[in-house]
Amino acid sequence: GKTTIVDLLIGLYKADSGRVLIGNTPIEEADIREWRRKIGYVPQELTLLHNSIRENITLGDPEISDEAIWAALDQVNARSFVEEHPDGLDSIVGETGGKLSGGQRQRISIARALATKPEVLVLDEVTSALDPETEATIVKNIQALRGKYTIIAITHRPAWTEIADTLFEVTKGKVIENAASQTAN
């Protein structure tokens, strides 16, 4: 349900009924490639390559500068652990990121999405496999991004409801808008 809605928003699927709008433009009338370039997506099942931190963030895109990488790492509070590695951005993360903690892998994945300077950041259950303390850190880092991006967080986790401006609940195939969190600014 929830992930399917995001897949519709990204344009991976076409709606059987109803409409998907980007602003006031129906998605089928939009330049879908241009629209997708505006989206930073972090899936639930994150994938890190057995390569450097730099390569895991840029995915080989030569247009993403080290300056953009460091800016993205700063946004997710990951600069310090990268600088602690002797090889910095050139540090190898190991197979599936095995040399990093779960929270570090997640922050590298989010930095990957941010390095392209998206307008929309989609986070699909990004903290579902993390302990509550690491999750709280990630949520705090995402909360600090408020106002810089439109953030869509797909989650079952209560920590996210505390920072949400608007909540939508998907139940039995229906989308229900709930009141915004009173703690959100």
C-alpha positions in Angstrom: 0.0 0.0 0.0 2.3 2.8 1.2 5.2 1.9 -1.0 2.9 1.6 -4.0 1.6 5.1 -3.4 5.2 6.4 -3.6 5.8 4.2 -6.7 2.8 6.0 -8.3 4.3 9.4 -7.2 7.7 8.6 -8.8 6.0 7.4 -11.9 7.0 3.7 -11.7 3.3 2.7 -12.0 0.3 4.3 -13.6 -2.8 4.7 -11.5 -5.8 2.4 -12.3 -8.1 5.2 -11.0 -7.7 8.7 -9.7 -5.0 11.1 -10.6 -1.4 11.7 -9.5 -0.5 15.4 -9.7 2.9 17.1 -9.6 1.8 20.5 -8.4 -1.2 21.0 -10.7 0.2 18.9 -13.6 -1.0 15.3 -14.1 2.1 13.0 -13.9 1.4 11.6 -17.4 1.8 15.1 -18.8 5.1 15.8 -16.9 8.6 15.1 -18.2 9.0 12.0 -16.1 12.8 11.9 -16.3 13.0 15.5 -15.2 10.6 14.7 -12.3 12.7 11.7 -11.2 15.8 13.9 -11.2 14.2 16.0 -8.5 13.7 13.0 -6.2 16.1 11.5 -3.7 14.9 8.0 -2.8 16.1 5.9 0.1 14.6 2.4 0.0 14.0 0.2 3.0 16.4 -2.4 1.8 19.5 -0.3 1.4 22.4 -1.4 -0.8 26.0 -0.4 -0.3 28.7 -1.5 -2.7 31.9 -3.1 -1.7 33.7 0.1 -2.6 34.6 3.5 -1.0 32.3 5.9 0.8 32.7 8.3 -2.1 31.6 5.7 -4.7 28.7 4.7 -2.5 27.4 8.3 -2.4 28.1 9.3 -6.0 27.5 5.9 -7.7 30.1 6.9 -10.2 28.5 10.2 -11.2 31.4 12.5 -11.9 29.2 15.5 -11.6 28.9 15.0 -7.8 31.8 16.9 -6.3 33.6 16.2 -3.0 32.1 19.4 -1.8 28.6 18.1 -2.5 29.5 14.8 -0.8 30.7 16.5 2.3 27.6 18.8 2.3 25.4 15.7 2.1 27.3 14.0 4.9 27.0 17.1 7.1 23.2 17.1 6.5 23.0 13.6 8.0 25.6 14.1 10.7 28.0 11.7 9.2 31.1 13.8 8.6 32.8 12.9 11.9 32.7 9.1 11.4 34.0 9.5 7.8 36.8 11.8 8.9 37.7 9.2 11.6 38.6 6.7 8.9 42.2 7.0 7.8 41.2 7.1 4.1 38.2 9.4 4.6 35.9 9.3 1.6 38.2 6.7 0.0 37.5 4.2 3.0 36.1 0.9 1.8 32.8 0.1 3.5 33.1 -3.7 3.0 30.7 -6.1 1.5 27.1 -4.6 1.9 28.7 -2.0 4.2 29.8 -4.6 6.7 32.6 -2.3 8.1 30.0 0.2 9.1 27.3 0.2 11.8 23.6 0.1 10.8 23.2 3.8 11.5 26.3 4.7 9.5 25.1 2.6 6.6 21.7 4.3 6.7 23.3 7.8 6.9 25.5 7.0 3.8 22.3 5.9 2.0 20.6 9.1 2.9 23.7 11.2 1.9 23.6 9.4 -1.5 20.0 10.7 -2.0 20.9 14.2 -0.8 24.1 14.5 -2.9 22.1 15.0 -6.0 20.4 18.0 -4.4 16.8 16.7 -4.8 13.7 18.8 -4.2 11.8 15.7 -2.8 13.3 13.2 -0.4 11.5 9.9 -0.1 12.4 7.7 2.8 10.9 4.2 2.7 11.0 2.6 6.2 14.6 3.8 6.6 14.8 3.1 10.3 12.8 -0.1 10.5 15.9 -2.3 11.2 17.6 0.2 13.6 17.6 0.2 17.4 15.6 3.1 19.0 18.7 5.2 19.9 20.1 5.1 16.3 16.6 5.7 15.0 16.2 8.8 17.2 19.5 10.2 15.8 18.4 9.6 12.2 15.0 11.2 12.9 16.7 14.2 14.5 18.9 14.5 11.4 15.9 14.4 9.1 14.0 16.9 11.2 17.0 19.3 10.7 16.3 19.1 6.9 12.8 20.6 7.3 12.3 23.5 5.0 15.1 22.4 2.6 13.3 19.5 1.0 9.8 18.1 0.8 10.2 14.9 2.8 8.0 11.9 2.4 8.6 9.3 5.1 6.9 5.9 4.8 7.0 4.3 8.2 5.2 2.4 10.9 7.5 3.8 13.5 6.1 6.3 16.1 9.4 8.4 16.3 8.5 9.8 12.9 5.0 11.0 13.8 6.5 13.4 16.3 8.3 15.4 13.5 5.7 15.2 10.8 3.8 18.3 9.5 1.1 16.1 8.0 0.3 12.5 8.6 -1.5 10.1 6.2 -2.6 6.7 7.3 -3.1 3.9 4.8 -5.6 1.5 6.0 -7.5 -1.2 4.0 -6.6 0.5 0.7 -7.7 3.9 1.8 -5.7 7.0 2.6 -6.8 9.0 5.6 -5.2 12.3 6.5 -4.6 12.8 10.2 -4.0 16.0 12.1 -0.4 17.3 11.9 1.8 16.6 14.8 1.5 19.3 17.4 5.2 19.2 18.1 6.2 19.9 14.5 7.4 23.4 13.6 
